[in-house]
Amino acid sequence: MAAVFDLDGTILSSNLVESYVWTRLAALPHRAWPKELLDLIRDAPRYALAERRERAAFVHTFLRRYAGTDEQALRRLVREGVGDALLHRVRPEAVRRLRAHRAAGHRTVLVTGGLGLLAQPLSPLFDDMVACHMGTKGGAMTGRPSSPPVVGEARREWMGEYAADHGLDLKRCYTYADSYSDRALLETVGSPCAVNPDSRLLRHAARSRWPVVHWGTHTGSRWEALVAAAAPAGGRRAGFAATDITDKGTR
């Protein structure tokens, strides 16, 4: 059996845009923050239009903002601060559910349309992580994923292939996701679960008689995450470290 978890909005109380903000503001001096945020606001209608077309179009459009980013510098930011920001936004209930699946001997899988290197702090919780990997040229990111992101309807095909590759019975698998765009993933398994669903997914879950859960009561705020991302390495709050998600003795 396997338990497949979406990332943004499911495990994390954040999204693709928020993760980008952490990386950009952590890399910039404070005086440059207003310009970066205004630029993001200016482009918001373009991103909204892309997402209305389809989730994959939004992911492709938004990830272009990483074009020209030094890949090694970004990896260093994740190790030194952005990873802490991500951990502040993890939903404790998601971690408990993940640990329960691992204790039961289930494979745990993360699937996200975001950058894989940004999700690395969560790797102790998963057997497999499926994410975007961006091409590079001369060490700089191109802004284009090296393969199509596994989002929207593509998750249905991916789930079928993953199950076949690992000898899994889809009827005995679990999926967790928050958005109506994830319904293809949820519909492939015998035990889907809608997590903090948007209004369309909530209606779909009710019609399909899927369980609905609400996670995130004790999740850190966006401000706490931003402080963790932007603070100097020696000055970050140590109360929520990577050891909080380390999977100790469950497999």
KOLVOZA-101815 format. One record per residue (C-alpha): z, y, x; residue in three letters. Coordinates in Angstrom, 1 decimal, always signed. Each point is the difference from the previous one (the first is absolute). Layout:
KOLVOZA-101815
<lonu><w>Z</w><v>Y</v><u>X</u><aa>Ala</aa></lonu>
...
END
This chain:
KOLVOZA-101815
<lonu><w>+0.0</w><v>+0.0</v><u>+0.0</u><aa>Met</aa></lonu>
<lonu><w>-0.5</w><v>+3.6</v><u>+1.0</u><aa>Ala</aa></lonu>
<lonu><w>+1.3</w><v>+3.4</v><u>-1.1</u><aa>Ala</aa></lonu>
<lonu><w>-2.4</w><v>+2.9</v><u>+0.5</u><aa>Val</aa></lonu>
<lonu><w>+1.3</w><v>+3.6</v><u>+0.0</u><aa>Phe</aa></lonu>
<lonu><w>-1.9</w><v>+3.2</v><u>-0.3</u><aa>Asp</aa></lonu>
<lonu><w>+1.4</w><v>+2.7</v><u>+2.3</u><aa>Leu</aa></lonu>
<lonu><w>-0.2</w><v>+3.6</v><u>-1.3</u><aa>Asp</aa></lonu>
<lonu><w>+1.9</w><v>+0.4</v><u>-3.3</u><aa>Gly</aa></lonu>
<lonu><w>+1.3</w><v>-3.5</v><u>+0.1</u><aa>Thr</aa></lonu>
<lonu><w>+1.9</w><v>-0.6</v><u>+3.3</u><aa>Ile</aa></lonu>
<lonu><w>-0.1</w><v>+3.6</v><u>+0.9</u><aa>Leu</aa></lonu>
<lonu><w>+0.8</w><v>+3.1</v><u>-2.2</u><aa>Ser</aa></lonu>
<lonu><w>-3.0</w><v>+1.7</v><u>+1.6</u><aa>Ser</aa></lonu>
<lonu><w>-3.8</w><v>+0.0</v><u>+0.2</u><aa>Asn</aa></lonu>
<lonu><w>-2.9</w><v>+0.3</v><u>+2.4</u><aa>Leu</aa></lonu>
<lonu><w>+0.2</w><v>+3.8</v><u>-0.1</u><aa>Val</aa></lonu>
<lonu><w>+3.7</w><v>+0.1</v><u>+0.8</u><aa>Glu</aa></lonu>
<lonu><w>-0.4</w><v>-2.3</v><u>+3.0</u><aa>Ser</aa></lonu>
<lonu><w>-2.7</w><v>+2.2</v><u>+1.4</u><aa>Tyr</aa></lonu>
<lonu><w>+2.3</w><v>+3.1</v><u>-0.4</u><aa>Val</aa></lonu>
<lonu><w>+2.7</w><v>-1.8</v><u>+2.1</u><aa>Trp</aa></lonu>
<lonu><w>-2.4</w><v>-0.7</v><u>+2.8</u><aa>Thr</aa></lonu>
<lonu><w>-1.6</w><v>+3.5</v><u>+0.0</u><aa>Arg</aa></lonu>
<lonu><w>+3.2</w><v>+2.0</v><u>-0.2</u><aa>Leu</aa></lonu>
<lonu><w>+1.7</w><v>-2.2</v><u>+2.6</u><aa>Ala</aa></lonu>
<lonu><w>-2.8</w><v>+0.8</v><u>+2.4</u><aa>Ala</aa></lonu>
<lonu><w>-0.2</w><v>+3.7</v><u>-0.6</u><aa>Leu</aa></lonu>
<lonu><w>+2.3</w><v>+2.9</v><u>+0.9</u><aa>Pro</aa></lonu>
<lonu><w>+1.9</w><v>+1.5</v><u>-3.1</u><aa>His</aa></lonu>
<lonu><w>-2.1</w><v>+3.1</v><u>+0.1</u><aa>Arg</aa></lonu>
<lonu><w>-3.2</w><v>-2.1</v><u>-0.8</u><aa>Ala</aa></lonu>
<lonu><w>+1.5</w><v>-1.7</v><u>-3.0</u><aa>Trp</aa></lonu>
<lonu><w>-1.0</w><v>+2.6</v><u>-2.7</u><aa>Pro</aa></lonu>
<lonu><w>-3.7</w><v>-0.1</v><u>+1.1</u><aa>Lys</aa></lonu>
<lonu><w>-0.1</w><v>-3.8</v><u>-0.1</u><aa>Glu</aa></lonu>
<lonu><w>+1.7</w><v>-0.2</v><u>-3.4</u><aa>Leu</aa></lonu>
<lonu><w>-2.3</w><v>+2.7</v><u>-1.4</u><aa>Leu</aa></lonu>
<lonu><w>-3.0</w><v>-1.9</v><u>+1.3</u><aa>Asp</aa></lonu>
<lonu><w>+1.2</w><v>-3.1</v><u>-1.7</u><aa>Leu</aa></lonu>
<lonu><w>+0.5</w><v>+1.8</v><u>-3.3</u><aa>Ile</aa></lonu>
<lonu><w>-3.5</w><v>+1.5</v><u>+0.2</u><aa>Arg</aa></lonu>
<lonu><w>-1.5</w><v>-3.4</v><u>+0.3</u><aa>Asp</aa></lonu>
<lonu><w>+2.1</w><v>-1.5</v><u>-2.8</u><aa>Ala</aa></lonu>
<lonu><w>-2.7</w><v>+0.4</v><u>-2.7</u><aa>Pro</aa></lonu>
<lonu><w>-2.5</w><v>-1.9</v><u>+2.2</u><aa>Arg</aa></lonu>
<lonu><w>+2.5</w><v>-2.9</v><u>+0.4</u><aa>Tyr</aa></lonu>
<lonu><w>+0.8</w><v>+0.0</v><u>-3.7</u><aa>Ala</aa></lonu>
<lonu><w>-3.7</w><v>-0.3</v><u>-0.8</u><aa>Leu</aa></lonu>
<lonu><w>-0.4</w><v>-2.9</v><u>+2.4</u><aa>Ala</aa></lonu>
<lonu><w>+2.9</w><v>-1.9</v><u>-1.5</u><aa>Glu</aa></lonu>
<lonu><w>-1.4</w><v>+0.5</v><u>-3.5</u><aa>Arg</aa></lonu>
<lonu><w>-3.2</w><v>-1.7</v><u>+1.1</u><aa>Arg</aa></lonu>
<lonu><w>+1.9</w><v>-2.9</v><u>+1.5</u><aa>Glu</aa></lonu>
<lonu><w>+2.9</w><v>-0.7</v><u>+2.3</u><aa>Arg</aa></lonu>
<lonu><w>-2.2</w><v>-1.1</v><u>+2.9</u><aa>Ala</aa></lonu>
<lonu><w>-1.8</w><v>+3.3</v><u>-0.1</u><aa>Ala</aa></lonu>
<lonu><w>+3.3</w><v>+1.9</v><u>+0.3</u><aa>Phe</aa></lonu>
<lonu><w>+1.2</w><v>-2.1</v><u>+2.9</u><aa>Val</aa></lonu>
<lonu><w>-3.3</w><v>+0.5</v><u>+1.9</u><aa>His</aa></lonu>
<lonu><w>+0.0</w><v>+3.7</v><u>-0.7</u><aa>Thr</aa></lonu>
<lonu><w>+3.6</w><v>+0.6</v><u>+0.9</u><aa>Phe</aa></lonu>
<lonu><w>+0.1</w><v>-2.1</v><u>+3.2</u><aa>Leu</aa></lonu>
<lonu><w>-2.7</w><v>+2.3</v><u>+1.5</u><aa>Arg</aa></lonu>
<lonu><w>+2.9</w><v>+2.5</v><u>+0.6</u><aa>Arg</aa></lonu>
<lonu><w>+1.0</w><v>-2.3</v><u>+2.9</u><aa>Tyr</aa></lonu>
<lonu><w>-3.3</w><v>+0.6</v><u>+1.8</u><aa>Ala</aa></lonu>
<lonu><w>+0.6</w><v>+1.1</v><u>+3.5</u><aa>Gly</aa></lonu>
<lonu><w>+3.6</w><v>-1.2</v><u>+0.1</u><aa>Thr</aa></lonu>
<lonu><w>+1.1</w><v>-1.6</v><u>+3.3</u><aa>Asp</aa></lonu>
<lonu><w>+0.8</w><v>-3.5</v><u>-1.0</u><aa>Glu</aa></lonu>
<lonu><w>+2.6</w><v>-0.6</v><u>+2.7</u><aa>Gln</aa></lonu>
<lonu><w>+1.7</w><v>+3.3</v><u>-0.8</u><aa>Ala</aa></lonu>
<lonu><w>+0.2</w><v>-1.0</v><u>-3.6</u><aa>Leu</aa></lonu>
<lonu><w>+1.5</w><v>-3.3</v><u>+0.9</u><aa>Arg</aa></lonu>
<lonu><w>+2.6</w><v>+1.8</v><u>+2.1</u><aa>Arg</aa></lonu>
<lonu><w>+0.8</w><v>+2.3</v><u>-3.0</u><aa>Leu</aa></lonu>
<lonu><w>+0.6</w><v>-3.1</v><u>-2.1</u><aa>Val</aa></lonu>
<lonu><w>+2.4</w><v>-1.4</v><u>+2.5</u><aa>Arg</aa></lonu>
<lonu><w>+1.8</w><v>+3.2</v><u>+0.6</u><aa>Glu</aa></lonu>
<lonu><w>+0.3</w><v>+1.6</v><u>-3.5</u><aa>Gly</aa></lonu>
<lonu><w>-2.6</w><v>-0.8</v><u>-2.6</u><aa>Val</aa></lonu>
<lonu><w>+1.3</w><v>-3.6</v><u>-0.3</u><aa>Gly</aa></lonu>
<lonu><w>+3.4</w><v>+1.5</v><u>-0.8</u><aa>Asp</aa></lonu>
<lonu><w>-1.5</w><v>+2.1</v><u>-2.7</u><aa>Ala</aa></lonu>
<lonu><w>-1.6</w><v>-3.1</v><u>-1.5</u><aa>Leu</aa></lonu>
<lonu><w>+3.3</w><v>-1.9</v><u>+0.0</u><aa>Leu</aa></lonu>
<lonu><w>+1.7</w><v>+2.8</v><u>-1.8</u><aa>His</aa></lonu>
<lonu><w>-2.5</w><v>-0.5</v><u>-2.9</u><aa>Arg</aa></lonu>
<lonu><w>+0.4</w><v>-3.8</v><u>-0.2</u><aa>Val</aa></lonu>
<lonu><w>+1.4</w><v>-1.1</v><u>-3.4</u><aa>Arg</aa></lonu>
<lonu><w>+3.1</w><v>-2.2</v><u>+0.7</u><aa>Pro</aa></lonu>
<lonu><w>-0.9</w><v>-2.2</v><u>-3.1</u><aa>Glu</aa></lonu>
<lonu><w>-3.3</w><v>-0.8</v><u>+1.6</u><aa>Ala</aa></lonu>
<lonu><w>+1.7</w><v>-1.2</v><u>+3.2</u><aa>Val</aa></lonu>
<lonu><w>+2.4</w><v>-2.2</v><u>-2.0</u><aa>Arg</aa></lonu>
<lonu><w>-2.9</w><v>-1.5</v><u>-1.9</u><aa>Arg</aa></lonu>
<lonu><w>-1.9</w><v>-0.6</v><u>+3.2</u><aa>Leu</aa></lonu>
<lonu><w>+3.0</w><v>-1.7</v><u>+1.5</u><aa>Arg</aa></lonu>
<lonu><w>+0.4</w><v>-2.2</v><u>-3.1</u><aa>Ala</aa></lonu>
<lonu><w>-3.6</w><v>-1.2</v><u>+0.3</u><aa>His</aa></lonu>
<lonu><w>+0.4</w><v>-0.8</v><u>+3.7</u><aa>Arg</aa></lonu>
<lonu><w>+3.3</w><v>-1.8</v><u>-0.7</u><aa>Ala</aa></lonu>
<lonu><w>-1.9</w><v>-2.1</v><u>-2.5</u><aa>Ala</aa></lonu>
<lonu><w>-2.6</w><v>-0.9</v><u>+2.6</u><aa>Gly</aa></lonu>
<lonu><w>-2.8</w><v>+2.1</v><u>-1.4</u><aa>His</aa></lonu>
<lonu><w>-2.6</w><v>+1.8</v><u>+2.1</u><aa>Arg</aa></lonu>
<lonu><w>+0.5</w><v>+3.7</v><u>-0.2</u><aa>Thr</aa></lonu>
<lonu><w>-3.1</w><v>+2.2</v><u>+0.3</u><aa>Val</aa></lonu>
<lonu><w>-0.5</w><v>+3.7</v><u>+0.1</u><aa>Leu</aa></lonu>
<lonu><w>-3.4</w><v>+1.5</v><u>-1.3</u><aa>Val</aa></lonu>
<lonu><w>-0.7</w><v>+3.7</v><u>+0.4</u><aa>Thr</aa></lonu>
<lonu><w>-3.0</w><v>+2.3</v><u>+0.1</u><aa>Gly</aa></lonu>
<lonu><w>+1.9</w><v>+2.1</v><u>+2.6</u><aa>Gly</aa></lonu>
<lonu><w>+0.0</w><v>-0.2</v><u>+3.8</u><aa>Leu</aa></lonu>
<lonu><w>+1.5</w><v>-3.2</v><u>+1.3</u><aa>Gly</aa></lonu>
<lonu><w>+1.6</w><v>+1.7</v><u>+3.0</u><aa>Leu</aa></lonu>
<lonu><w>+2.1</w><v>+2.3</v><u>-2.4</u><aa>Leu</aa></lonu>
<lonu><w>+1.4</w><v>-3.1</v><u>-1.7</u><aa>Ala</aa></lonu>
<lonu><w>+1.0</w><v>-1.8</v><u>+3.2</u><aa>Gln</aa></lonu>
<lonu><w>+3.8</w><v>+0.8</v><u>-0.4</u><aa>Pro</aa></lonu>
<lonu><w>-0.1</w><v>-2.3</v><u>-3.1</u><aa>Leu</aa></lonu>
<lonu><w>-1.5</w><v>-3.0</v><u>+1.9</u><aa>Ser</aa></lonu>
<lonu><w>+3.3</w><v>-1.9</v><u>+0.3</u><aa>Pro</aa></lonu>
<lonu><w>-0.1</w><v>-0.6</v><u>-3.8</u><aa>Leu</aa></lonu>
<lonu><w>-3.5</w><v>-1.5</v><u>-0.2</u><aa>Phe</aa></lonu>
<lonu><w>-1.9</w><v>-3.1</v><u>+1.1</u><aa>Asp</aa></lonu>
<lonu><w>-3.3</w><v>+1.9</v><u>-0.3</u><aa>Asp</aa></lonu>
<lonu><w>-0.9</w><v>+3.6</v><u>-0.3</u><aa>Met</aa></lonu>
<lonu><w>-3.5</w><v>+1.1</v><u>-1.4</u><aa>Val</aa></lonu>
<lonu><w>-0.8</w><v>+3.6</v><u>+0.7</u><aa>Ala</aa></lonu>
<lonu><w>-2.6</w><v>+2.5</v><u>+1.2</u><aa>Cys</aa></lonu>
<lonu><w>-0.9</w><v>+0.0</v><u>+3.7</u><aa>His</aa></lonu>
<lonu><w>-1.9</w><v>+3.0</v><u>+1.1</u><aa>Met</aa></lonu>
<lonu><w>-2.8</w><v>+0.0</v><u>+2.5</u><aa>Gly</aa></lonu>
<lonu><w>+0.5</w><v>+2.1</v><u>+3.2</u><aa>Thr</aa></lonu>
<lonu><w>-2.3</w><v>+1.7</v><u>+2.5</u><aa>Lys</aa></lonu>
<lonu><w>+1.4</w><v>+1.0</v><u>+3.4</u><aa>Gly</aa></lonu>
<lonu><w>+3.5</w><v>-0.7</v><u>-1.4</u><aa>Gly</aa></lonu>
<lonu><w>-0.5</w><v>+2.4</v><u>-2.9</u><aa>Ala</aa></lonu>
<lonu><w>-0.1</w><v>-1.3</v><u>-3.6</u><aa>Met</aa></lonu>
<lonu><w>-3.3</w><v>+0.3</v><u>-1.7</u><aa>Thr</aa></lonu>
<lonu><w>+1.4</w><v>+0.6</v><u>-3.5</u><aa>Gly</aa></lonu>
<lonu><w>-1.9</w><v>-3.0</v><u>-1.3</u><aa>Arg</aa></lonu>
<lonu><w>+1.7</w><v>-3.4</v><u>-0.6</u><aa>Pro</aa></lonu>
<lonu><w>-1.5</w><v>-2.9</v><u>+2.1</u><aa>Ser</aa></lonu>
<lonu><w>-0.2</w><v>-2.1</v><u>-3.2</u><aa>Ser</aa></lonu>
<lonu><w>+0.1</w><v>+0.9</v><u>-3.8</u><aa>Pro</aa></lonu>
<lonu><w>+3.6</w><v>+0.7</v><u>-1.2</u><aa>Pro</aa></lonu>
<lonu><w>+1.5</w><v>-2.7</v><u>-2.2</u><aa>Val</aa></lonu>
<lonu><w>+0.6</w><v>+2.1</v><u>-3.1</u><aa>Val</aa></lonu>
<lonu><w>-0.9</w><v>+0.0</v><u>-3.7</u><aa>Gly</aa></lonu>
<lonu><w>-2.2</w><v>-2.8</v><u>-1.1</u><aa>Glu</aa></lonu>
<lonu><w>-0.5</w><v>-1.3</v><u>+3.6</u><aa>Ala</aa></lonu>
<lonu><w>+3.6</w><v>-1.3</v><u>-0.2</u><aa>Arg</aa></lonu>
<lonu><w>-1.1</w><v>-2.7</v><u>-2.5</u><aa>Arg</aa></lonu>
<lonu><w>-2.5</w><v>-1.5</v><u>+2.4</u><aa>Glu</aa></lonu>
<lonu><w>+2.3</w><v>+0.4</v><u>+2.9</u><aa>Trp</aa></lonu>
<lonu><w>+2.9</w><v>-1.7</v><u>-1.8</u><aa>Met</aa></lonu>
<lonu><w>-2.2</w><v>-3.0</v><u>-0.9</u><aa>Gly</aa></lonu>
<lonu><w>-1.2</w><v>-0.3</v><u>+3.6</u><aa>Glu</aa></lonu>
<lonu><w>+3.5</w><v>+0.3</v><u>+1.4</u><aa>Tyr</aa></lonu>
<lonu><w>+1.2</w><v>-2.7</v><u>-2.3</u><aa>Ala</aa></lonu>
<lonu><w>-2.9</w><v>-2.3</v><u>+0.9</u><aa>Ala</aa></lonu>
<lonu><w>+0.6</w><v>+0.6</v><u>+3.8</u><aa>Asp</aa></lonu>
<lonu><w>+3.7</w><v>-0.9</v><u>-0.3</u><aa>His</aa></lonu>
<lonu><w>-0.2</w><v>-2.8</v><u>-2.6</u><aa>Gly</aa></lonu>
<lonu><w>+1.9</w><v>+2.0</v><u>-2.6</u><aa>Leu</aa></lonu>
<lonu><w>+0.0</w><v>-0.6</v><u>-3.8</u><aa>Asp</aa></lonu>
<lonu><w>-0.5</w><v>+3.5</v><u>-1.5</u><aa>Leu</aa></lonu>
<lonu><w>+1.9</w><v>-1.0</v><u>-3.1</u><aa>Lys</aa></lonu>
<lonu><w>+3.1</w><v>-0.4</v><u>+2.1</u><aa>Arg</aa></lonu>
<lonu><w>-0.4</w><v>+3.3</v><u>+1.9</u><aa>Cys</aa></lonu>
<lonu><w>+1.6</w><v>+3.4</v><u>-0.6</u><aa>Tyr</aa></lonu>
<lonu><w>-1.4</w><v>+3.5</v><u>+0.2</u><aa>Thr</aa></lonu>
<lonu><w>+1.7</w><v>+3.4</v><u>-0.1</u><aa>Tyr</aa></lonu>
<lonu><w>-1.8</w><v>+3.3</v><u>-0.6</u><aa>Ala</aa></lonu>
<lonu><w>+0.4</w><v>+3.4</v><u>-1.6</u><aa>Asp</aa></lonu>
<lonu><w>-3.4</w><v>+1.3</v><u>-1.0</u><aa>Ser</aa></lonu>
<lonu><w>-2.6</w><v>-0.9</v><u>-2.7</u><aa>Tyr</aa></lonu>
<lonu><w>-2.5</w><v>-0.1</v><u>+2.9</u><aa>Ser</aa></lonu>
<lonu><w>+2.0</w><v>-3.1</v><u>+1.2</u><aa>Asp</aa></lonu>
<lonu><w>-0.5</w><v>-1.9</v><u>-3.2</u><aa>Arg</aa></lonu>
<lonu><w>-2.7</w><v>-2.2</v><u>+1.7</u><aa>Ala</aa></lonu>
<lonu><w>+2.6</w><v>-1.2</v><u>+2.5</u><aa>Leu</aa></lonu>
<lonu><w>+2.7</w><v>-0.5</v><u>-2.7</u><aa>Leu</aa></lonu>
<lonu><w>-2.4</w><v>-2.0</v><u>-2.3</u><aa>Glu</aa></lonu>
<lonu><w>-0.8</w><v>-2.6</v><u>+2.7</u><aa>Thr</aa></lonu>
<lonu><w>+3.4</w><v>-1.7</v><u>+0.1</u><aa>Val</aa></lonu>
<lonu><w>+2.4</w><v>-1.8</v><u>-2.3</u><aa>Gly</aa></lonu>
<lonu><w>+3.0</w><v>+2.4</v><u>+0.6</u><aa>Ser</aa></lonu>
<lonu><w>-1.1</w><v>+3.6</v><u>+0.1</u><aa>Pro</aa></lonu>
<lonu><w>+2.6</w><v>+2.8</v><u>-0.1</u><aa>Cys</aa></lonu>
<lonu><w>-0.6</w><v>+3.7</v><u>-0.7</u><aa>Ala</aa></lonu>
<lonu><w>+2.2</w><v>+2.2</v><u>+2.2</u><aa>Val</aa></lonu>
<lonu><w>+0.7</w><v>+3.6</v><u>-1.2</u><aa>Asn</aa></lonu>
<lonu><w>-3.4</w><v>-0.2</v><u>-1.7</u><aa>Pro</aa></lonu>
<lonu><w>-2.2</w><v>+3.0</v><u>-0.9</u><aa>Asp</aa></lonu>
<lonu><w>-0.6</w><v>+0.5</v><u>-3.7</u><aa>Ser</aa></lonu>
<lonu><w>-3.2</w><v>-2.1</v><u>-0.1</u><aa>Arg</aa></lonu>
<lonu><w>+1.5</w><v>-2.9</v><u>+1.8</u><aa>Leu</aa></lonu>
<lonu><w>+3.1</w><v>+0.2</v><u>-2.2</u><aa>Leu</aa></lonu>
<lonu><w>-2.2</w><v>-0.4</v><u>-3.1</u><aa>Arg</aa></lonu>
<lonu><w>-2.0</w><v>-2.8</v><u>+1.7</u><aa>His</aa></lonu>
<lonu><w>+3.2</w><v>-1.8</v><u>+1.0</u><aa>Ala</aa></lonu>
<lonu><w>+1.3</w><v>+0.2</v><u>-3.5</u><aa>Ala</aa></lonu>
<lonu><w>-3.2</w><v>-1.5</v><u>-1.5</u><aa>Arg</aa></lonu>
<lonu><w>+0.0</w><v>-2.7</v><u>+2.7</u><aa>Ser</aa></lonu>
<lonu><w>+3.7</w><v>-0.6</v><u>-0.3</u><aa>Arg</aa></lonu>
<lonu><w>+0.7</w><v>+0.5</v><u>+3.7</u><aa>Trp</aa></lonu>
<lonu><w>+3.4</w><v>+0.8</v><u>+1.2</u><aa>Pro</aa></lonu>
<lonu><w>+0.7</w><v>+3.7</v><u>+0.9</u><aa>Val</aa></lonu>
<lonu><w>+2.6</w><v>+1.1</v><u>+2.5</u><aa>Val</aa></lonu>
<lonu><w>+1.2</w><v>+3.4</v><u>+1.2</u><aa>His</aa></lonu>
<lonu><w>+0.9</w><v>+0.3</v><u>+3.6</u><aa>Trp</aa></lonu>
<lonu><w>+1.1</w><v>+2.9</v><u>+2.2</u><aa>Gly</aa></lonu>
<lonu><w>+3.4</w><v>+1.2</v><u>-1.1</u><aa>Thr</aa></lonu>
<lonu><w>+1.3</w><v>+0.2</v><u>+3.5</u><aa>His</aa></lonu>
<lonu><w>-3.2</w><v>+1.0</v><u>+1.8</u><aa>Thr</aa></lonu>
<lonu><w>+0.0</w><v>+3.0</v><u>+2.3</u><aa>Gly</aa></lonu>
<lonu><w>-1.6</w><v>+3.2</v><u>-1.1</u><aa>Ser</aa></lonu>
<lonu><w>-3.3</w><v>+1.5</v><u>+1.3</u><aa>Arg</aa></lonu>
<lonu><w>+2.0</w><v>+2.6</v><u>+1.8</u><aa>Trp</aa></lonu>
<lonu><w>+2.1</w><v>-2.6</v><u>+1.8</u><aa>Glu</aa></lonu>
<lonu><w>-3.2</w><v>-1.8</v><u>+1.0</u><aa>Ala</aa></lonu>
<lonu><w>-1.5</w><v>+3.2</v><u>+1.3</u><aa>Leu</aa></lonu>
<lonu><w>+3.1</w><v>+0.9</v><u>+2.1</u><aa>Val</aa></lonu>
<lonu><w>-0.1</w><v>-3.5</v><u>+1.5</u><aa>Ala</aa></lonu>
<lonu><w>-3.7</w><v>+0.3</v><u>+0.9</u><aa>Ala</aa></lonu>
<lonu><w>+0.2</w><v>+3.5</v><u>+1.5</u><aa>Ala</aa></lonu>
<lonu><w>+3.4</w><v>-0.1</v><u>+1.8</u><aa>Ala</aa></lonu>
<lonu><w>+0.1</w><v>-0.5</v><u>+3.8</u><aa>Pro</aa></lonu>
<lonu><w>+0.5</w><v>-3.6</v><u>+1.0</u><aa>Ala</aa></lonu>
<lonu><w>+3.6</w><v>+0.5</v><u>+1.0</u><aa>Gly</aa></lonu>
<lonu><w>+1.0</w><v>+1.9</v><u>-3.1</u><aa>Gly</aa></lonu>
<lonu><w>-0.9</w><v>-2.3</v><u>-2.8</u><aa>Arg</aa></lonu>
<lonu><w>+2.5</w><v>-1.3</v><u>-2.5</u><aa>Arg</aa></lonu>
<lonu><w>+0.9</w><v>-3.5</v><u>+1.1</u><aa>Ala</aa></lonu>
<lonu><w>+1.2</w><v>-1.2</v><u>-3.4</u><aa>Gly</aa></lonu>
<lonu><w>-3.3</w><v>-1.8</v><u>-1.0</u><aa>Phe</aa></lonu>
<lonu><w>-1.5</w><v>-1.9</v><u>+2.9</u><aa>Ala</aa></lonu>
<lonu><w>-2.5</w><v>-2.7</v><u>+0.3</u><aa>Ala</aa></lonu>
<lonu><w>+2.8</w><v>-2.6</v><u>+0.2</u><aa>Thr</aa></lonu>
<lonu><w>+0.6</w><v>+0.7</v><u>-3.7</u><aa>Asp</aa></lonu>
<lonu><w>-3.2</w><v>-1.9</v><u>-0.9</u><aa>Ile</aa></lonu>
<lonu><w>+0.2</w><v>-2.6</v><u>+2.8</u><aa>Thr</aa></lonu>
<lonu><w>-0.3</w><v>-3.4</v><u>-1.7</u><aa>Asp</aa></lonu>
<lonu><w>+3.0</w><v>-1.8</v><u>+1.4</u><aa>Lys</aa></lonu>
<lonu><w>+0.2</w><v>-3.8</v><u>-0.5</u><aa>Gly</aa></lonu>
<lonu><w>-2.2</w><v>-0.2</v><u>-3.0</u><aa>Thr</aa></lonu>
<lonu><w>-2.7</w><v>-2.2</v><u>+1.5</u><aa>Arg</aa></lonu>
END
